[in-house]
């Protein structure tokens, strides 16, 4: 047993260090790993590994160029397979190859196939293959065998993915004539294809079959190579619609919710999708909201909403503003992409009520008296105002007792004016000074335009108050009496008393 083990180790080392040695006993033993498309020659036979997956391996035995078995037969790990004079012992199977011991007749060398073709590189132009688009497929093919292949022809076969054929030739044949292919040389093959518009992102298997002559038979020999083509698909982000709450956005509105529906109309998922608004005057981001909205992953054909809260300045005009929105995302290759969209945000007009002039009757206003206040109200806004009420705000520290503290106008179109009248009594204890009267103007928007907003305007006017006339007269009389008394006193002392 020990001698057999030493013998196997020696043969294994020889197979690695000298893969083209000839056997010197009545049986050749090969121990080592087989890989895809690798041939081991044992006697008149060649052993090819055709497939390996999990713990299963599939072998093909050739005699010359003719298969003798076991086509389509899988051998599990630890099993043996015997075909004619050759035995294959499967030691273990992995994702990268199969560890085997092969025994066969003496006199034939152990090594790689005389013909071995390898795809070194696959390129597409454009780089990202998109559904429905034409592209160029370039395959760099290398002859790593030891023999020259004659009159080589390459045929490309696309395997169906379910019911869909992912790629079709684009106005060209799926076959290319290569010509003679020397050992240790390379050939660049070029095919023009069109991707099926229904395919999704993923790897699609393709088969390249080479037909060539080896100079020994009048029949061409086939050589099959399988490879995969990566399709990244297409991301196509679009704004389907957007809305605002309230629906009618007015100057001065705060925390207006902007909802934007984003859809990916491509076939490739967009990852780490983030949207943000580039706000300029008259808009600003609400303090209670983040500057961007994270959507996450947006799969092909899916749609999600992005929401923002914004404020509108009071001086915003009645017009349609363009608000840029930036959407960032990463594609399947982890490339960072940016797209810009324009949101047309319509700002409606609103009424703007001002006190353009006022007058007081009588003038001046005196303590202890009464007065009427005439106010001219003008709509300087861009929309009609309805149900207008002008009201005086009474304050305890002011000497006014209003007998008519409010007045009603009705409707003011933009540019229209109207006059209201308020009436008040002035307390007799009022100080002589100018008082600032606070006024509140309340109005409702244009109902015909579904503007049911209530608009409040705070205004101030100055009311100068003077002392009353009766108080002045009493003061004058008292002053005259005092003057007469003082004068009488001095006259009595100076003239009458001396006599």
C-alpha positions in Angstrom: 0.0 0.0 0.0 2.9 2.3 0.9 4.5 1.6 -2.5 1.3 2.4 -4.4 0.9 5.7 -2.5 4.5 6.7 -3.3 3.8 5.8 -6.9 0.7 7.9 -7.1 2.5 10.8 -5.6 5.3 10.5 -8.1 3.0 10.3 -11.0 1.0 13.3 -9.7 4.3 15.4 -9.4 5.2 14.3 -12.9 1.8 15.3 -14.2 2.4 18.8 -12.8 6.1 19.3 -13.6 6.1 17.4 -16.9 2.6 17.3 -18.3 3.7 15.8 -21.6 5.7 12.8 -20.4 5.0 9.3 -21.6 4.0 6.4 -19.3 6.7 3.7 -18.8 4.4 1.0 -17.2 1.4 -0.9 -18.5 -0.9 1.8 -17.2 -0.8 5.6 -17.1 -2.2 7.2 -13.9 -3.1 10.9 -13.8 -3.9 12.6 -10.5 -4.9 16.2 -10.3 -7.6 18.8 -11.2 -9.5 19.0 -14.4 -11.0 22.2 -15.6 -13.6 23.2 -18.1 -12.5 22.3 -21.7 -9.4 20.4 -20.5 -8.5 17.1 -22.1 -6.3 14.4 -20.6 -4.9 11.8 -23.1 -4.7 8.3 -21.8 -3.9 5.7 -24.4 -6.0 6.0 -27.5 -8.5 7.9 -25.5 -9.0 11.5 -24.4 -11.0 12.5 -21.3 -12.9 15.8 -21.4 -14.6 17.5 -18.4 -17.8 19.0 -19.9 -19.7 20.2 -16.8 -19.4 20.5 -13.1 -21.8 21.8 -10.6 -22.1 21.4 -6.8 -21.1 17.8 -6.3 -21.8 16.5 -9.8 -19.4 16.2 -12.7 -20.0 15.2 -16.4 -17.3 13.6 -18.5 -16.9 12.7 -22.2 -14.5 10.1 -23.5 -13.2 10.5 -27.1 -11.4 8.0 -29.2 -9.6 10.1 -31.7 -12.3 12.7 -32.4 -15.3 10.3 -32.0 -17.1 10.2 -28.7 -17.4 6.8 -27.1 -19.1 7.8 -23.9 -20.4 8.6 -21.4 -22.2 11.5 -23.0 -24.7 13.1 -20.7 -23.8 10.9 -17.8 -23.0 12.6 -14.5 -20.7 11.1 -11.9 -21.1 12.1 -8.3 -18.2 12.8 -5.9 -16.4 9.6 -4.9 -17.7 7.5 -7.7 -15.9 5.7 -10.6 -16.6 5.6 -14.3 -15.1 3.0 -16.7 -15.3 3.3 -20.5 -13.4 0.6 -22.5 -9.8 0.6 -21.2 -10.0 3.9 -19.2 -11.2 4.4 -15.6 -12.1 7.7 -14.0 -12.1 7.9 -10.2 -13.8 11.1 -8.9 -12.2 12.3 -5.7 -14.0 15.6 -5.1 -15.9 18.2 -7.0 -15.7 22.0 -6.5 -17.0 25.1 -8.3 -13.7 25.5 -10.1 -12.8 21.9 -11.1 -12.8 18.2 -10.4 -10.1 16.3 -8.6 -9.6 12.9 -10.3 -7.4 9.9 -10.8 -7.4 8.5 -14.4 -6.0 5.1 -15.3 -5.5 4.0 -18.9 -3.2 2.1 -21.3 0.5 2.8 -21.6 2.3 4.7 -24.3 0.3 7.9 -24.7 1.2 11.3 -23.3 -0.7 13.1 -20.6 -1.3 16.7 -21.3 -3.7 19.3 -22.6 -5.6 19.0 -25.9 -3.8 19.8 -29.1 -6.7 22.1 -29.8 -7.8 24.5 -27.1 -9.6 27.7 -27.8 -10.2 30.3 -25.0 -12.2 33.5 -24.9 -9.9 36.0 -23.3 -12.1 39.1 -23.4 -15.6 40.1 -24.3 -16.5 43.7 -25.1 -19.6 45.6 -26.2 -20.0 48.9 -27.9 -21.7 50.8 -26.4 -20.4 49.6 -23.1 -23.8 49.2 -21.5 -26.1 47.0 -23.5 -29.7 48.3 -23.3 -33.0 46.6 -24.2 -34.1 47.3 -27.7 -30.7 48.8 -28.8 -28.2 47.6 -31.3 -24.6 46.9 -30.2 -21.3 45.5 -31.4 -20.0 42.4 -29.7 -16.3 41.8 -29.8 -14.7 38.5 -28.7 -11.0 38.1 -28.3 -10.3 34.5 -29.1 -7.0 32.7 -28.3 -5.7 29.4 -29.6 -3.9 28.0 -26.6 -3.5 24.5 -28.0 -0.4 23.1 -29.6 -1.8 22.7 -33.1 -2.8 24.9 -36.0 -6.5 24.9 -36.9 -7.4 25.2 -40.6 -10.2 27.2 -42.2 -11.8 28.1 -38.9 -15.4 29.3 -38.9 -17.1 30.8 -35.8 -20.9 30.6 -35.2 -22.6 32.5 -32.5 -25.6 30.9 -30.8 -27.8 32.8 -28.3 -29.6 30.6 -25.8 -33.2 31.6 -25.2 -34.2 33.0 -21.8 -37.6 31.4 -21.2 -39.7 32.4 -24.2 -37.5 35.3 -25.1 -34.4 35.3 -27.4 -32.3 38.0 -25.8 -30.2 38.9 -28.8 -30.6 38.7 -32.6 -28.2 39.4 -35.5 -28.5 42.9 -36.8 -28.6 42.7 -40.6 -25.7 40.3 -40.5 -25.0 36.6 -40.3 -24.4 35.0 -37.0 -21.3 33.3 -38.5 -17.8 34.6 -39.2 -15.0 33.1 -41.2 -11.7 33.3 -39.4 -9.4 31.3 -41.6 -6.3 29.5 -40.4 -5.7 29.8 -36.7 -2.1 29.3 -35.6 -1.2 28.0 -32.1 -0.5 30.7 -29.5 -2.2 33.4 -31.5 -5.3 35.5 -31.1 -8.2 36.5 -33.3 -10.7 39.4 -32.8 -14.3 38.4 -33.7 -16.9 41.0 -34.3 -20.7 40.5 -34.4 -23.5 43.1 -34.6 -26.5 42.3 -32.5 -29.7 43.9 -31.3 -31.0 43.3 -27.8 -34.6 42.3 -27.3 -36.6 45.2 -25.9 -38.2 42.9 -23.3 -35.0 41.7 -21.6 -34.1 42.7 -18.1 -30.8 43.2 -16.6 -28.7 40.1 -15.9 -26.2 37.6 -17.4 -27.3 35.9 -20.6 -25.5 32.7 -21.7 -24.1 32.5 -25.3 -22.3 29.8 -27.2 -19.5 30.2 -29.7 -19.0 27.1 -31.9 -15.8 26.8 -33.9 -15.7 24.5 -36.9 -12.2 23.7 -38.2 -10.1 21.1 -39.9 -7.1 19.4 -38.2 -5.6 18.1 -41.5 -6.2 14.4 -40.6 -9.8 14.0 -41.7 -12.0 15.5 -44.4 -14.6 16.5 -41.9 -14.7 19.7 -39.8 -14.3 19.4 -36.1 -16.6 21.4 -33.7 -15.3 23.1 -30.6 -17.8 24.7 -28.3 -17.2 27.6 -25.9 -19.8 29.0 -23.6 -19.7 32.5 -22.1 -22.1 35.0 -20.6 -23.0 38.5 -21.7 -23.9 41.1 -19.0 -26.9 43.3 -19.7 -27.1 46.2 -17.4 -30.6 47.3 -18.6 -31.8 50.8 -18.6 -32.8 53.2 -15.9 -35.2 55.9 -17.0 -36.4 58.1 -14.2 -39.4 60.3 -15.1 -41.7 62.7 -13.2 -45.2 61.3 -13.8 -47.0 64.1 -12.0 -46.8 66.3 -8.9 -49.3 68.1 -6.7 -49.4 70.6 -3.9 -51.4 70.9 -0.7 -53.2 73.3 -0.6 -54.0 73.0 -4.3 -54.0 76.8 -4.8 -50.7 78.1 -3.5 -50.8 81.7 -2.5 -48.1 84.2 -1.5 -47.4 83.9 2.2 -48.4 80.2 2.4 -46.2 78.2 4.8 -45.6 74.4 4.9 -46.9 73.8 1.5 -46.6 70.1 0.7 -45.1 69.3 -2.7 -45.7 65.7 -3.7 -43.7 64.4 -6.8 -44.4 61.0 -8.3 -41.2 59.5 -9.7 -41.3 56.4 -12.0 -38.6 54.2 -13.4 -39.8 53.4 -16.9 -36.6 51.5 -17.6 -35.8 47.8 -17.0 -32.9 48.3 -14.6 -33.3 49.2 -10.9 -32.2 52.5 -9.6 -30.6 52.3 -6.2 -30.2 54.8 -3.4 -32.6 57.2 -5.1 -32.6 60.7 -3.5 -34.5 63.8 -4.6 -34.1 67.4 -3.6 -35.4 70.8 -4.7 -33.1 73.7 -5.7 -35.2 76.5 -4.2 -34.8 80.2 -4.9 -36.9 83.2 -4.0 -39.8 83.4 -3.5 -39.5 79.9 -2.1 -37.7 78.4 0.9 -37.6 75.1 2.6 -39.7 74.7 5.7 -37.6 74.6 8.9 -39.4 71.4 9.8 -38.3 69.5 6.8 -35.1 67.9 5.5 -33.4 69.3 2.3 -33.7 66.0 0.5 -36.1 63.0 0.3 -34.7 59.4 0.3 -36.7 57.1 -1.9 -34.5 54.0 -1.7 -34.6 51.5 -4.6 -36.8 52.2 -7.6 -37.2 49.0 -9.6 -38.0 49.0 -13.3 -41.6 49.8 -13.9 -42.1 51.0 -10.3 -43.1 54.4 -9.0 -42.8 56.2 -5.6 -43.6 59.6 -4.2 -41.1 62.2 -3.0 -42.5 64.9 -0.6 -41.3 68.3 0.4 -42.5 71.1 2.6 -41.8 74.7 1.4 -42.7 78.3 2.3 -43.8 81.0 -0.1 -42.8 84.6 0.4 -45.5 87.2 0.9 -44.2 89.2 -2.1 -44.5 86.3 -4.5 -46.1 87.3 -7.8 -49.1 85.7 -9.6 -47.2 83.5 -12.1 -45.9 80.1 -12.9 -42.5 79.5 -11.3 -40.0 76.9 -12.5 -38.6 74.9 -9.5 -35.6 72.6 -10.4 -35.6 69.1 -8.8 -32.4 67.0 -8.8 -32.7 63.2 -8.6 -29.5 61.2 -7.7 -29.2 57.4 -8.0 -26.8 54.6 -8.6 -27.2 52.1 -11.4 -26.3 48.3 -11.4 -22.6 49.1 -11.9 -22.7 51.5 -8.9 -22.2 54.5 -11.1 -23.6 57.7 -9.5 -26.1 59.4 -11.9 -27.9 62.7 -11.7 -31.0 63.9 -13.5 -32.6 67.3 -13.4 -36.4 67.9 -13.8 -38.4 71.2 -13.8 -41.5 71.5 -11.8 -44.0 74.2 -12.9 -45.4 75.6 -9.7 -48.4 77.9 -10.3 -48.7 80.7 -7.7 -52.2 82.1 -7.6 -52.9 85.8 -6.9 -54.4 87.1 -3.6 -56.1 90.3 -2.5 -54.0 92.9 -0.8 -56.1 95.5 1.1 -54.5 98.8 2.1 -55.7 102.0 3.8 -54.7 104.6 1.2 -56.1 107.6 3.0 -58.2 108.6 6.0 -59.8 111.7 7.6 -61.2 112.6 11.0 -64.4 114.6 11.5 -64.3 117.0 13.4 -60.8 118.1 13.1 -59.2 118.3 15.5 -60.6 115.5 17.8 -61.1 116.8 21.3 -61.3 115.0 24.6 -64.9 114.6 25.8 -66.2 114.9 22.3 -67.0 112.4 19.5 -65.5 111.7 16.1 -66.0 109.9 12.9 -63.2 108.1 11.1 -63.4 107.9 7.3 -61.2 105.2 5.8 -60.5 104.6 2.1 -59.7 100.9 1.4 -58.1 99.9 -1.9 -57.5 96.4 -3.2 -53.9 96.5 -4.4 -53.7 92.7 -4.9 -54.1 90.5 -8.0 -57.4 88.8 -7.0 -60.9 89.9 -6.0 -61.7 90.3 -2.3 -65.1 89.5 -0.9 -67.0 90.0 2.4 -64.7 92.7 3.5 -65.1 93.9 7.1 -63.0 96.8 8.6 -62.9 96.7 12.4 -61.4 98.9 15.1 -59.5 97.1 17.9 -60.4 98.7 21.2 -57.7 98.9 23.8 -58.3 99.7 27.5 -55.4 102.2 27.7 -56.9 104.3 24.9 -59.7 106.9 25.5 -62.0 105.6 22.7 -65.5 104.2 23.2 -66.6 103.1 19.7 -70.3 103.5 18.9 -69.6 102.0 15.5 -66.5 99.9 15.6 -66.8 98.1 12.2 -68.1 98.6 8.7 -68.8 96.3 5.8 -67.7 96.8 2.2 -68.7 93.6 0.3 -66.5 93.1 -2.8 -63.4 94.9 -4.2 -61.9 94.0 -7.5 -58.2 94.6 -8.0 -57.6 98.4 -8.2 -61.0 99.3 -6.7 -61.5 101.6 -3.7 -64.3 102.0 -1.1 -64.9 104.1 2.0 -65.9 102.9 5.4 -66.9 105.0 8.5 -66.2 104.3 12.1 -67.6 106.3 15.0 -66.2 106.8 18.5 -66.6 108.9 21.7 -63.5 110.3 23.2 -63.2 110.2 27.0 -63.1 113.6 28.7 -60.0 112.5 30.6 -58.1 111.9 27.4 -54.6 113.3 27.4 -53.6 115.7 24.7 -51.5 113.5 22.5 -51.5 111.3 19.3 -53.0 107.9 19.7 -52.3 105.0 17.4 -55.5 103.2 16.5 -55.2 99.5 15.4 -57.5 98.3 12.6 -58.2 94.8 11.4 -59.3 94.2 7.8 -60.9 90.8 7.1 -61.7 89.4 3.7 -62.4 86.2 1.8 -60.9 85.2 -1.5 -62.5 84.9 -4.9 -65.1 82.2 -4.5 -65.5 81.8 -8.2 -61.9 80.6 -8.3 -62.5 78.3 -5.3 -60.4 80.6 -3.1 -62.0 80.1 0.3 -59.0 81.4 2.2 -59.6 84.1 4.9 -57.2 87.0 4.6 -56.4 89.3 7.6 -54.6 92.6 7.4 -53.5 94.6 10.4 -53.2 98.4 9.8 -52.6 101.5 12.0 -53.7 105.1 11.8 -52.8 108.1 14.0 -55.5 110.0 15.9 -54.3 113.2 17.5 -56.5 114.3 20.5 -56.7 117.8 22.0 -58.3 119.2 25.1 -62.0 120.2 24.8 -63.2 123.8 24.3 -65.2 123.9 27.5 -62.2 123.0 29.6 -60.3 125.8 27.9 -63.1 128.3 28.7 -63.2 127.3 32.3 -59.5 127.7 32.5 -59.6 131.2 31.0 -62.4 132.3 33.4 -60.6 130.9 36.4 -57.5 132.7 35.2 -59.4 136.0 34.8 -60.9 135.7 38.3 -57.5 135.0 39.8 -56.1 138.1 38.0 -59.0 140.2 39.3 -58.6 139.0 42.8 -54.9 139.6 42.8 -55.4 143.0 41.3 -58.1 143.9 43.8 -55.9 142.8 46.7 -53.0 145.1 45.5 -55.4 148.0 44.9 -56.9 147.7 48.3 -53.5 147.7 50.1 -52.0 150.6 48.0 -54.9 153.0 47.8 -57.9 152.4 50.1 -56.0 151.4 53.2 -53.7 154.4 53.0 -56.6 156.8 53.1 
